[in-house]
Every structure is written in structure tokens, then in C-alpha cells.
Amino acid sequence: MGTTALIMMISAEGIIILFTAYFFWKVLVTPPKKEPDSYSDNDLVI
């Protein structure tokens, strides 16, 4: 494997690892959305 191919391979793998780590971190630190309570929507209002 030539030097250019090695640099290209390491660069591509590095970019993929950075994108994966970024989105994994984003998933970990994002607070969950507050979902509506489906049971309260079914309550009868008299």
C-alpha cells in the first residue's frame, strides 16, 4: 500500500469515527421529549 492510499484510508476512517462519536454524544446528552399522556386524552369531561 502506498503512502497516499494509507493517508486516504486513515483520513476516511477518522472522519467516520468523528461523525459517529458526534452523533452518539448528541444522543446521550439530548433530554427526552415530553410526550403527551394518552390516558389523559381519554378521560371523560363532565
N, C-alpha and C positions, 0 to 999 in steps of 0.2 A: 504494500500500500504506500502510495506516495505521500509526501508532506501535505500537498494541497487537499488530497482526499481525507487525510486524518484531521486536518483543521476543519474541513467542511462537516465531517461526521461529529466531531466534538461540539461544534457550534450548533448544529441541528439538535443534538441531544440536550445541550444546555438550554436552548430556547424552549424545548418541550418540557423540560423539568421546571423551568421558571414559570411557565404558564400553568402547569399542573399545580405547583405549590401555591401560586397566587390564588387560583380559584378554590383550592382546598381550604386555604386560610380564610377566604371570603365566606365560605360556607360555615366555617367554625365560629366566626365572630358575628355573623348576622343574627340578630334576635329573631325569634319566630314571630310570624304574623299572628295577630289576634283574629281567630276565626269566629264567625257568629255561632251562637249556641242554637243548634237546630231544634232543641226541645222547647226553648222559649218561644220560638216561632209557632209552635203547635198549641200553645196554651189558649184556652178559650177566654175571651174578654167579655165579661158580663156587665 
